[in-house]
Amino acid sequence: MKRMLSGIKPTGRVTLGNYIGAIKPFVSYQNEYEMIIFIANLHSMTIYQEPKDLRQNTKDLIALYLAAGLDPEKVTLFLQSDVLEHAQLGWYLGCMVNMGELSRMTQYKMQVEKAAARKDASIGAGIFNYPSLMNADILMYDPDYVPVGEDQKQHVELARNIAERFNSRYSDTFKLPEPLTPKVGGRIMSLQDPTSKMSKSDPTGKGCIYILDPINVSKKKIMSAVTDSDSTIKYDKENKPGISNLLEIYSILGKKSIPEIEAMYEGKGYGEFKKDLAEIVGEELQKIQDRYQEIVSGNYIDEILEKGAENARRMARKKLAKVERKMGITIKKR
């Protein structure tokens, strides 16, 4: 069975975009691949998080993974901070990546631009160095595939470059992973600005549906979503980004192809389309919220995370020992 790995940061509340682009695909992948999924709480530290919010967001994220259908009997699910080898390998690999590679990372460039707009020269070193930790996250477990959105492919490409560099210098040690990008739903856009990704940090909250939002609030956000003056329900991301975004959401949650949906609504208006989509979104969120309440009222999240961490540590220790032996870090056999 091929291995797949992914991590998601517990920063902010989980959105419909997170669910469609990451969580929902993992549920289907767990029957096809050996899945390793971690909550990337070390990565969340690049920008200050209120401790109580970070704890709550982390718990919510784990519970929502489980509520969406992730099976801990099939998936290794754990907290990144519970496997100390991530940070240790991150340091080793950080010594093999150059500053030019790190400065080209999109997240770093975005922070530089934001700091310039604020006339603030203060940028934490974490936002610059975190791709090295991400390299460790990926390469530690020799995954065949890493599912990512288009905006994250560069991180997998950097991990591949560092793996090749290490293998060339010290002999074959790391597998070169392949990025896996979904054709539909990999990048759900804002409901109010369909040229921008749906974001947890949406300043108004109107363009973003949170999974734990009241159902009626989510439906209203669908009904008020930006479309365009042309009332034809047609998929055209360049000229009709608003309706194209809604069609992707409908396709994933309604389990229909986009051409099927276009045919269903031929000659019909946006109002009817949005009303039907609002119902589909509401039904999906209601199922998740009901299961979420059952999970958080129980006491087995800690047990699941500990079991997942034990499994991950076993793999990580083996890989780290090999890395240290080849680099000359250790002088004794382990």
Residue frames relative to the residue before (quaternion, step in Angstrom):
aa qw qx qy qz dx dy dz
M 1.0000 0.0000 0.0000 0.0000 0.00 0.00 0.00
K 0.4373 -0.6900 0.5138 0.2622 3.59 -0.88 0.96
R 0.3569 -0.7446 0.5300 0.1930 3.57 -1.17 0.66
M 0.0948 -0.7817 0.6156 0.0298 3.55 -1.06 0.85
L 0.0838 -0.8085 0.5823 0.0140 3.57 -1.00 0.85
S 0.1431 0.7747 -0.6127 0.0633 3.54 -1.14 0.65
G 0.1306 -0.7663 0.6230 0.0871 3.52 -1.29 0.49
I 0.1173 -0.7818 0.6087 0.0675 3.56 -1.17 0.55
K 0.4340 -0.7219 0.4810 0.2433 3.57 -0.91 0.94
P 0.3601 -0.7362 0.5300 0.2179 3.60 -0.99 0.80
T 0.3646 0.7187 -0.5081 0.3039 3.57 0.85 0.97
G 0.8162 0.1206 -0.1226 0.5515 3.55 -0.64 1.09
R 0.6293 -0.5408 0.4090 0.3798 3.52 -1.35 0.12
V 0.5466 -0.6348 0.4408 0.3225 3.57 -1.10 0.72
T 0.2451 -0.8003 0.5388 0.0956 3.55 -0.86 1.04
L 0.6618 -0.4645 0.3996 0.4319 3.52 -1.36 0.14
G 0.6096 0.5554 -0.3423 0.4504 3.58 1.11 -0.66
N 0.6346 0.5129 -0.3179 0.4829 3.59 1.02 -0.81
Y 0.6648 0.5236 -0.2987 0.4412 3.54 0.95 -0.93
I 0.7171 0.4406 -0.2554 0.4758 3.57 0.81 -1.02
G 0.7428 0.4515 -0.2341 0.4354 3.57 0.88 -0.95
A 0.8165 0.2237 -0.0951 0.5237 3.60 1.07 -0.64
I 0.7554 0.4331 -0.2528 0.4217 3.57 0.48 -1.18
K 0.6869 0.4943 -0.2946 0.4440 3.59 0.79 -0.98
P 0.6540 0.4954 -0.3426 0.4577 3.65 0.88 -0.75
F 0.6118 0.5659 -0.3606 0.4188 3.61 1.02 -0.75
V 0.6187 0.5577 -0.3425 0.4346 3.56 1.05 -0.78
S 0.6908 0.4436 -0.2832 0.4958 3.59 0.99 -0.75
Y 0.6421 0.5447 -0.3258 0.4300 3.60 1.03 -0.73
Q 0.6003 0.6217 -0.3702 0.3407 3.61 1.05 -0.69
N 0.6639 0.4833 -0.3091 0.4798 3.57 1.22 -0.32
E 0.7079 0.4445 -0.2418 0.4927 3.57 1.30 -0.29
Y 0.8008 0.2253 -0.0799 0.5492 3.58 1.11 -0.68
E 0.4719 -0.5584 0.5672 0.3792 3.50 -1.38 0.14
M 0.1513 -0.8436 0.5142 0.0333 3.57 -0.34 1.28
I 0.0475 -0.7480 0.6616 0.0234 3.55 -1.07 0.91
I 0.0416 0.8054 -0.5839 0.0927 3.56 -0.55 1.21
F 0.0148 -0.8123 0.5830 -0.0104 3.56 -0.82 0.96
I 0.4293 -0.6436 0.5667 0.2834 3.52 -1.28 0.53
A 0.2871 -0.8165 0.4844 0.1277 3.57 -0.38 1.28
N 0.0406 0.8546 -0.5157 0.0447 3.56 0.62 1.14
L 0.5712 0.5556 -0.4012 0.4517 3.63 1.17 -0.33
H 0.6459 0.5184 -0.3178 0.4615 3.58 1.02 -0.74
S 0.6036 0.5813 -0.3620 0.4083 3.58 1.11 -0.56
M 0.6214 0.5903 -0.3366 0.3901 3.59 1.22 -0.43
T 0.4538 0.6928 -0.4629 0.3158 3.63 1.20 -0.07
I 0.7474 0.1679 -0.1211 0.6313 3.57 1.26 -0.49
Y 0.5895 -0.6234 0.3734 0.3527 3.59 -0.87 0.94
Q 0.0960 -0.7716 0.6282 0.0286 3.54 -1.01 0.94
E 0.4669 -0.6287 0.5357 0.3158 3.57 -1.01 0.78
P 0.5190 -0.6836 0.4025 0.3185 3.64 -0.62 1.05
K 0.6805 0.4824 -0.3104 0.4559 3.61 0.85 -0.88
D 0.6419 0.5104 -0.3236 0.4719 3.58 1.08 -0.70
L 0.6431 0.5240 -0.3261 0.4534 3.58 0.97 -0.85
R 0.6445 0.5164 -0.3240 0.4614 3.59 0.96 -0.85
Q 0.6894 0.4825 -0.2839 0.4597 3.57 0.88 -0.96
N 0.6619 0.5064 -0.3090 0.4583 3.58 0.93 -0.86
T 0.6286 0.5324 -0.3283 0.4623 3.57 1.08 -0.75
K 0.6642 0.4962 -0.2982 0.4731 3.56 0.92 -0.93
D 0.6528 0.5194 -0.3124 0.4545 3.58 0.95 -0.89
L 0.6519 0.5307 -0.3164 0.4396 3.56 0.94 -0.90
I 0.6589 0.4958 -0.3054 0.4762 3.59 0.92 -0.90
A 0.6702 0.5020 -0.2982 0.4582 3.58 0.89 -0.95
L 0.6685 0.4941 -0.3069 0.4633 3.60 1.01 -0.75
Y 0.5688 0.5563 -0.3798 0.4719 3.60 1.10 -0.59
L 0.7014 0.4641 -0.2619 0.4734 3.55 0.85 -1.01
A 0.6522 0.5214 -0.3120 0.4532 3.58 1.00 -0.84
A 0.6508 0.5206 -0.3107 0.4571 3.58 1.11 -0.65
G 0.6596 -0.5385 0.2996 0.4304 3.59 1.25 -0.22
L 0.4014 0.6994 -0.4984 0.3181 3.59 1.21 0.21
D 0.2400 -0.7933 0.5511 0.0967 3.57 -0.79 1.07
P 0.3494 -0.7703 0.4913 0.2078 3.64 -0.43 1.16
E 0.5764 0.5613 -0.3841 0.4530 3.59 1.26 -0.15
K 0.7233 0.3972 -0.2242 0.5184 3.56 1.24 -0.44
V 0.7682 0.3388 -0.1361 0.5258 3.57 1.17 -0.67
T 0.3278 -0.6880 0.6043 0.2323 3.56 -1.12 0.70
L 0.0137 0.8125 -0.5761 0.0877 3.56 -0.35 1.32
F 0.1888 0.8027 -0.5396 0.1699 3.60 -0.66 1.06
L 0.5229 -0.5864 0.5120 0.3473 3.52 -1.39 0.19
Q 0.5372 -0.6405 0.4493 0.3151 3.57 -0.90 0.94
S 0.6836 0.5075 -0.2913 0.4363 3.60 0.92 -0.88
D 0.6078 0.5592 -0.3530 0.4397 3.62 1.23 -0.29
V 0.7012 0.3578 -0.2461 0.5654 3.59 1.28 -0.19
L 0.2596 -0.8352 0.4661 0.1335 3.56 0.11 1.36
E 0.5430 0.6456 -0.3883 0.3709 3.57 1.19 -0.48
H 0.5397 0.6167 -0.4098 0.4006 3.61 1.15 -0.46
A 0.7054 0.4567 -0.2698 0.4700 3.56 0.78 -1.03
Q 0.6505 0.5287 -0.3215 0.4406 3.58 1.00 -0.79
L 0.6772 0.4556 -0.2921 0.4985 3.58 0.90 -0.88
G 0.5839 0.5878 -0.3629 0.4264 3.57 1.12 -0.64
W 0.6414 0.5123 -0.3207 0.4725 3.58 1.07 -0.74
Y 0.6524 0.5202 -0.3207 0.4482 3.58 0.88 -0.93
L 0.7152 0.4408 -0.2600 0.4761 3.57 0.85 -0.98
G 0.5816 0.5827 -0.3671 0.4329 3.57 1.18 -0.53
C 0.6425 0.5130 -0.3110 0.4767 3.56 1.21 -0.52
M 0.6916 0.4553 -0.2747 0.4889 3.58 1.29 -0.11
V 0.6413 0.4833 -0.3312 0.4954 3.60 1.26 -0.08
N 0.3385 -0.7661 0.5052 0.2081 3.59 -0.93 0.79
M 0.6764 -0.5362 0.3351 0.3777 3.55 -1.23 0.51
G 0.6027 0.5651 -0.3568 0.4360 3.57 1.10 -0.63
E 0.6449 0.5167 -0.3189 0.4640 3.57 1.00 -0.83
L 0.6802 0.4900 -0.2929 0.4598 3.57 0.92 -0.88
S 0.6771 0.5084 -0.3015 0.4384 3.60 0.95 -0.83
R 0.6413 0.5184 -0.3308 0.4588 3.59 1.23 -0.30
M 0.4798 0.6737 -0.4399 0.3500 3.58 1.23 -0.12
T 0.5724 -0.6475 0.3893 0.3187 3.57 -0.89 1.00
Q 0.6628 0.5223 -0.3239 0.4278 3.60 0.85 -0.93
Y 0.6535 0.5057 -0.3168 0.4657 3.58 0.97 -0.81
K 0.6612 0.5065 -0.3138 0.4558 3.58 0.89 -0.90
M 0.6253 0.5348 -0.3315 0.4616 3.58 1.08 -0.75
Q 0.6653 0.4995 -0.3083 0.4613 3.59 0.94 -0.84
V 0.6166 0.5359 -0.3394 0.4663 3.58 1.06 -0.73
E 0.6643 0.5041 -0.2986 0.4642 3.57 0.95 -0.90
K 0.6525 0.5090 -0.3117 0.4670 3.59 0.99 -0.86
A 0.6476 0.5174 -0.3124 0.4640 3.57 1.00 -0.86
A 0.6412 0.5189 -0.3202 0.4659 3.58 1.02 -0.80
A 0.6485 0.5166 -0.3147 0.4621 3.58 1.01 -0.82
R 0.6967 0.4401 -0.2605 0.5030 3.58 1.13 -0.70
K 0.3381 -0.7361 0.4904 0.3215 3.56 1.35 -0.27
D 0.4874 0.6250 -0.4235 0.4387 3.51 1.08 0.95
A 0.2689 -0.7983 0.5224 0.1326 3.58 -0.57 1.13
S 0.5456 0.6499 -0.3811 0.3670 3.59 1.28 -0.13
I 0.1409 0.7526 -0.6279 0.1398 3.57 -0.58 1.22
G 0.4396 -0.7194 0.4717 0.2582 3.58 -0.67 1.07
A 0.5549 -0.6235 0.4383 0.3334 3.58 -1.06 0.76
G 0.5506 0.6380 -0.3910 0.3701 3.59 1.14 -0.54
I 0.6656 0.5090 -0.3139 0.4465 3.59 0.94 -0.84
F 0.6427 0.5029 -0.3116 0.4867 3.57 1.24 -0.48
N 0.7736 0.4081 -0.1817 0.4494 3.56 0.91 -0.99
Y 0.5202 0.7020 -0.4127 0.2576 3.58 1.13 -0.48
P 0.5653 0.5820 -0.4289 0.3972 3.70 1.02 -0.38
S 0.5903 0.5605 -0.3761 0.4427 3.60 1.14 -0.50
L 0.6386 0.4947 -0.3156 0.4979 3.56 1.06 -0.75
M 0.6402 0.5189 -0.3273 0.4624 3.57 1.01 -0.76
N 0.5881 0.5544 -0.3625 0.4640 3.58 1.10 -0.66
A 0.6633 0.5026 -0.2932 0.4705 3.56 0.98 -0.92
D 0.6100 0.5650 -0.3430 0.4370 3.58 0.98 -0.89
I 0.7228 0.4516 -0.2387 0.4655 3.54 0.89 -1.00
L 0.7621 0.4338 -0.2277 0.4233 3.56 0.63 -1.16
M 0.5073 0.6749 -0.4075 0.3480 3.58 1.20 -0.49
Y 0.8119 0.3207 -0.1218 0.4724 3.57 0.91 -0.97
D 0.3911 -0.7547 0.4586 0.2591 3.61 1.26 0.21
P 0.1509 0.8070 -0.5599 0.1116 3.61 0.70 0.96
D 0.4612 -0.6382 0.5335 0.3088 3.55 -1.24 0.47
Y 0.8155 0.1014 -0.0113 0.5697 3.56 1.02 -0.86
V 0.1124 -0.7476 0.6503 0.0749 3.54 -1.25 0.65
P 0.2535 -0.7837 0.5438 0.1607 3.64 -0.34 1.16
V 0.0995 0.7939 -0.5877 0.1204 3.58 -0.76 1.08
G 0.5020 -0.5868 0.5270 0.3547 3.53 -1.33 0.29
E 0.7093 -0.4534 0.3206 0.4342 3.56 -1.27 0.27
D 0.6854 0.5072 -0.2856 0.4376 3.59 1.02 -0.82
Q 0.7088 0.4393 -0.2614 0.4860 3.60 1.26 -0.20
K 0.4114 0.7381 -0.4592 0.2741 3.59 1.25 -0.06
Q 0.6125 0.5797 -0.3590 0.4001 3.59 1.04 -0.73
H 0.6085 0.5552 -0.3589 0.4391 3.61 1.13 -0.55
V 0.6534 0.4824 -0.3115 0.4933 3.58 1.02 -0.77
E 0.6289 0.5320 -0.3343 0.4579 3.58 1.03 -0.75
L 0.6390 0.5038 -0.3278 0.4800 3.60 1.02 -0.76
A 0.6315 0.5291 -0.3323 0.4591 3.60 0.97 -0.83
R 0.6389 0.5170 -0.3226 0.4696 3.59 1.00 -0.78
N 0.6476 0.5249 -0.3163 0.4527 3.58 0.99 -0.88
I 0.6789 0.4818 -0.2906 0.4716 3.58 0.95 -0.92
A 0.6161 0.5375 -0.3435 0.4622 3.59 1.06 -0.72
E 0.6542 0.5017 -0.3101 0.4735 3.59 0.93 -0.85
R 0.6412 0.5300 -0.3157 0.4564 3.57 1.01 -0.86
F 0.6698 0.4892 -0.2928 0.4758 3.58 0.93 -0.94
N 0.6659 0.5136 -0.3029 0.4484 3.58 0.88 -0.96
S 0.6564 0.5138 -0.3071 0.4593 3.56 1.03 -0.80
R 0.7070 0.4676 -0.2552 0.4651 3.56 1.01 -0.88
Y 0.8385 0.2308 -0.0729 0.4881 3.60 0.84 -0.96
S 0.5655 -0.5551 0.3661 0.4878 3.61 1.35 -0.16
D 0.7122 -0.4856 0.2956 0.4119 3.56 -1.25 0.51
T 0.0628 0.8039 -0.5821 0.1044 3.53 -0.72 1.18
F 0.8026 0.2293 -0.0860 0.5439 3.57 0.93 -0.96
K 0.4126 -0.6596 0.5703 0.2636 3.53 -1.18 0.69
L 0.3857 -0.7027 0.5441 0.2477 3.59 -1.09 0.68
P 0.2564 -0.8063 0.5135 0.1430 3.60 -0.38 1.20
E 0.3425 -0.7101 0.5756 0.2169 3.54 -1.27 0.45
P 0.4014 -0.6806 0.5424 0.2854 3.61 -0.97 0.77
L 0.1627 -0.7720 0.6090 0.0820 3.56 -1.04 0.79
T 0.0318 -0.8231 0.5655 -0.0409 3.57 -0.42 1.26
P 0.3910 -0.7310 0.5000 0.2505 3.62 -0.64 1.03
K 0.5050 -0.6623 0.4630 0.3033 3.58 -1.08 0.74
V 0.7821 0.1471 -0.0676 0.6017 3.58 1.09 -0.73
G 0.8245 0.2806 -0.1928 0.4520 3.57 -1.00 0.83
G 0.4894 0.6931 -0.4244 0.3163 3.57 1.23 -0.04
R 0.7878 0.1324 -0.0664 0.5979 3.55 1.23 -0.43
I 0.0862 -0.8048 0.5872 0.0033 3.56 0.03 1.32
M 0.3070 -0.7945 0.5079 0.1289 3.53 -0.81 1.07
S 0.6739 -0.4824 0.3811 0.4098 3.54 -1.36 0.30
L 0.4816 -0.6735 0.4827 0.2852 3.57 -1.05 0.77
Q 0.7209 0.4092 -0.2393 0.5056 3.59 1.22 -0.40
D 0.7707 0.1290 -0.0896 0.6175 3.57 1.22 -0.44
P 0.1407 -0.8618 0.4822 0.0707 3.59 0.28 1.26
T 0.5590 0.5541 -0.4181 0.4535 3.59 1.22 0.28
S 0.7051 0.3896 -0.2447 0.5396 3.59 1.31 -0.14
K 0.5680 -0.6129 0.4365 0.3335 3.56 -1.13 0.70
M 0.5257 -0.5920 0.4960 0.3567 3.58 -1.11 0.67
S 0.0793 -0.8468 0.5252 -0.0286 3.55 -0.57 1.19
K 0.5481 -0.6044 0.4777 0.3256 3.54 -1.15 0.73
S 0.7346 0.4190 -0.2139 0.4889 3.56 1.12 -0.72
D 0.1777 0.7932 -0.5527 0.1836 3.59 1.15 0.60
P 0.4224 -0.7541 0.4363 0.2500 3.63 -0.50 1.14
T 0.7432 0.3740 -0.2243 0.5075 3.62 1.08 -0.65
G 0.3814 -0.7296 0.4767 0.3082 3.57 1.17 -0.61
K 0.5593 0.6414 -0.3798 0.3627 3.62 1.24 -0.25
G 0.7075 0.4586 -0.2670 0.4667 3.56 1.12 -0.60
C 0.7141 0.4312 -0.2070 0.5112 3.54 1.33 -0.17
I 0.1889 -0.7506 0.6214 0.1215 3.58 -0.95 0.88
Y 0.2201 -0.7637 0.5955 0.1174 3.55 -0.77 1.07
I 0.5759 -0.6349 0.3929 0.3328 3.56 -0.95 0.93
L 0.7520 0.3723 -0.2106 0.5016 3.59 1.04 -0.72
D 0.3249 0.7268 -0.5209 0.3079 3.59 1.23 0.42
P 0.5623 -0.5338 0.4771 0.4138 3.62 -1.16 0.40
I 0.5913 -0.6208 0.3809 0.3462 3.59 -0.94 0.88
N 0.6653 0.5082 -0.3219 0.4421 3.60 0.89 -0.83
V 0.6090 0.5426 -0.3484 0.4618 3.59 1.13 -0.62
S 0.6520 0.5165 -0.3082 0.4616 3.58 0.95 -0.87
K 0.6467 0.5183 -0.3192 0.4597 3.57 0.97 -0.84
K 0.6470 0.5203 -0.3192 0.4569 3.59 0.96 -0.83
K 0.6424 0.5225 -0.3289 0.4540 3.57 1.02 -0.76
I 0.6206 0.5160 -0.3397 0.4829 3.60 1.08 -0.67
M 0.6779 0.5080 -0.2972 0.4405 3.59 0.87 -0.93
S 0.7368 0.3894 -0.2249 0.5048 3.60 1.11 -0.65
A 0.3642 0.7521 -0.4816 0.2641 3.60 1.26 0.19
V 0.5160 -0.6450 0.4789 0.2973 3.55 -1.08 0.82
T 0.0571 -0.7688 0.6354 0.0440 3.56 -1.02 0.83
D 0.5048 -0.6113 0.4534 0.4072 3.62 -0.47 -1.15
S 0.6845 -0.5099 0.3342 0.3998 3.58 -1.28 0.19
D 0.6270 0.4956 -0.3256 0.5053 3.58 1.22 -0.49
S 0.2922 -0.8153 0.4778 0.1467 3.58 -0.52 1.14
T 0.4448 0.6942 -0.4589 0.3311 3.61 1.25 0.15
I 0.3108 -0.7447 0.5620 0.1816 3.56 -0.85 0.99
K 0.2576 0.7618 -0.5213 0.2856 3.51 0.05 1.41
Y 0.4058 -0.7136 0.5170 0.2424 3.58 -0.96 0.89
D 0.2601 0.7221 -0.5941 0.2406 3.55 -0.61 1.23
K 0.2429 -0.8369 0.4714 0.1354 3.57 0.19 1.32
E 0.6728 0.5107 -0.3073 0.4384 3.58 1.03 -0.70
N 0.8007 0.3001 -0.1391 0.4995 3.58 0.82 -1.00
K 0.7820 0.1887 -0.1041 0.5848 3.60 1.19 -0.48
P 0.0116 -0.8641 0.5032 0.0103 3.62 0.68 1.06
G 0.6302 0.5644 -0.3440 0.4074 3.60 1.04 -0.72
I 0.7275 0.4041 -0.2474 0.4963 3.57 0.71 -1.04
S 0.5944 0.5631 -0.3669 0.4416 3.61 1.11 -0.58
N 0.6307 0.5284 -0.3188 0.4705 3.58 1.05 -0.80
L 0.6732 0.4863 -0.2920 0.4745 3.58 0.94 -0.90
L 0.6204 0.5394 -0.3386 0.4577 3.58 1.07 -0.68
E 0.6293 0.5218 -0.3357 0.4681 3.59 1.04 -0.73
I 0.6432 0.5123 -0.3221 0.4691 3.59 0.96 -0.87
Y 0.6475 0.5190 -0.3036 0.4682 3.58 0.95 -0.94
S 0.6611 0.5327 -0.3080 0.4293 3.59 0.88 -0.97
I 0.6988 0.4694 -0.2724 0.4660 3.58 0.88 -0.97
L 0.7586 0.3933 -0.2179 0.4715 3.58 0.74 -1.02
G 0.7165 0.4372 -0.2477 0.4839 3.59 1.12 -0.66
K 0.3468 -0.7812 0.4565 0.2471 3.55 1.38 -0.05
K 0.5383 0.5597 -0.4340 0.4567 3.54 0.90 1.03
S 0.5077 -0.6256 0.4837 0.3419 3.58 -1.13 0.55
I 0.6218 -0.5545 0.3932 0.3889 3.56 -1.16 0.50
P 0.6363 0.5061 -0.3573 0.4597 3.68 0.89 -0.70
E 0.6123 0.5438 -0.3493 0.4553 3.62 1.04 -0.72
I 0.6784 0.4892 -0.2924 0.4637 3.57 0.90 -0.95
E 0.6201 0.5392 -0.3418 0.4560 3.58 0.98 -0.82
A 0.6667 0.4973 -0.3001 0.4670 3.61 0.95 -0.87
M 0.6263 0.5566 -0.3300 0.4348 3.60 1.05 -0.79
Y 0.7911 0.3103 -0.1381 0.5087 3.56 1.00 -0.85
E 0.2937 0.7550 -0.5294 0.2518 3.58 1.16 0.48
G 0.8209 0.1831 -0.1693 0.5137 3.56 -0.76 1.06
K 0.6304 0.5093 -0.3370 0.4792 3.60 1.29 0.01
G 0.5072 -0.6895 0.4445 0.2642 3.55 -1.22 0.47
Y 0.7067 -0.4609 0.3393 0.4160 3.53 -1.36 0.15
G 0.6075 0.5952 -0.3572 0.3860 3.58 1.02 -0.77
E 0.6856 0.4710 -0.2782 0.4803 3.56 0.88 -0.97
F 0.6328 0.5360 -0.3211 0.4574 3.56 1.02 -0.86
K 0.6892 0.4834 -0.2861 0.4578 3.58 0.83 -0.98
K 0.6256 0.5434 -0.3432 0.4422 3.58 1.00 -0.79
D 0.6712 0.4846 -0.2947 0.4774 3.59 0.95 -0.89
L 0.6481 0.5145 -0.3176 0.4630 3.58 0.98 -0.83
A 0.6175 0.5498 -0.3425 0.4463 3.59 1.01 -0.81
E 0.6528 0.5062 -0.3132 0.4686 3.59 1.01 -0.78
I 0.6423 0.5223 -0.3198 0.4609 3.58 0.98 -0.84
V 0.6595 0.4959 -0.3004 0.4785 3.58 0.93 -0.91
G 0.6554 0.5311 -0.3098 0.4386 3.58 0.93 -0.92
E 0.6597 0.5060 -0.3067 0.4633 3.59 0.94 -0.88
E 0.6529 0.5177 -0.3141 0.4549 3.58 0.96 -0.87
L 0.6922 0.4788 -0.2780 0.4629 3.57 0.87 -0.97
Q 0.6188 0.5538 -0.3518 0.4319 3.59 1.03 -0.72
K 0.6411 0.5222 -0.3210 0.4618 3.59 0.98 -0.85
I 0.6732 0.4923 -0.2964 0.4654 3.57 0.93 -0.91
Q 0.6727 0.5087 -0.3023 0.4441 3.58 0.90 -0.92
D 0.6280 0.5296 -0.3390 0.4585 3.60 1.00 -0.76
R 0.6849 0.4689 -0.2806 0.4819 3.58 0.92 -0.92
Y 0.5981 0.5714 -0.3460 0.4428 3.58 1.08 -0.77
Q 0.6612 0.5118 -0.3108 0.4519 3.60 0.90 -0.90
E 0.6279 0.5259 -0.3335 0.4668 3.60 1.03 -0.72
I 0.6819 0.5068 -0.2879 0.4419 3.57 0.94 -0.94
V 0.7173 0.4464 -0.2772 0.4576 3.61 0.78 -0.96
S 0.6411 0.5050 -0.3420 0.4658 3.60 1.15 -0.39
G 0.6181 0.5148 -0.3435 0.4848 3.58 1.30 -0.19
N 0.4055 -0.7220 0.5069 0.2394 3.60 -1.24 -0.16
Y 0.5031 0.6947 -0.4025 0.3198 3.59 1.12 0.53
I 0.3980 0.7118 -0.4952 0.2995 3.65 1.20 0.13
D 0.6506 0.5216 -0.3204 0.4495 3.60 0.92 -0.90
E 0.6466 0.5278 -0.3139 0.4526 3.57 0.99 -0.86
I 0.6514 0.5156 -0.3073 0.4642 3.59 0.98 -0.87
L 0.6815 0.4937 -0.2894 0.4562 3.58 0.92 -0.94
E 0.6512 0.5090 -0.3264 0.4585 3.59 0.97 -0.76
K 0.6410 0.5111 -0.3221 0.4735 3.57 0.98 -0.82
G 0.6598 0.5065 -0.3025 0.4654 3.58 0.98 -0.85
A 0.6573 0.5148 -0.3070 0.4568 3.57 0.98 -0.87
E 0.6216 0.5418 -0.3420 0.4507 3.60 1.01 -0.76
N 0.6673 0.4947 -0.2940 0.4729 3.54 0.94 -0.89
A 0.6664 0.4984 -0.2955 0.4693 3.57 0.98 -0.90
R 0.6401 0.5296 -0.3327 0.4462 3.61 0.95 -0.82
R 0.6159 0.5595 -0.3432 0.4358 3.56 1.01 -0.80
M 0.6883 0.4563 -0.2729 0.4934 3.59 0.94 -0.89
A 0.6773 0.5221 -0.2943 0.4267 3.57 0.94 -0.95
R 0.6422 0.5266 -0.3283 0.4500 3.59 0.96 -0.83
K 0.6439 0.5281 -0.3164 0.4543 3.56 0.99 -0.84
K 0.6869 0.4714 -0.2830 0.4752 3.58 0.91 -0.92
L 0.6612 0.5102 -0.3190 0.4481 3.61 0.90 -0.87
A 0.6265 0.5345 -0.3420 0.4527 3.60 1.00 -0.78
K 0.6452 0.5110 -0.3196 0.4695 3.59 0.99 -0.79
V 0.6470 0.5218 -0.3131 0.4594 3.59 0.96 -0.90
E 0.6906 0.4830 -0.2862 0.4559 3.60 0.83 -0.98
R 0.6302 0.5273 -0.3386 0.4584 3.56 1.02 -0.73
K 0.6963 0.4735 -0.2794 0.4614 3.59 0.88 -0.90
M 0.6918 0.4726 -0.2819 0.4675 3.60 1.06 -0.72
G 0.4824 -0.6718 0.4337 0.3577 3.58 1.21 -0.41
I 0.3519 0.7500 -0.4861 0.2781 3.56 1.28 0.29
T 0.7695 0.2765 -0.1517 0.5553 3.56 0.97 -0.85
I 0.2819 -0.7721 0.5482 0.1543 3.60 -1.06 0.71
K 0.7152 0.3566 -0.2592 0.5424 3.54 1.27 0.16
K 0.5424 -0.6137 0.4614 0.3410 3.52 -1.19 0.55
R 0.2281 -0.7726 0.5767 0.1360 3.55 -1.07 0.73
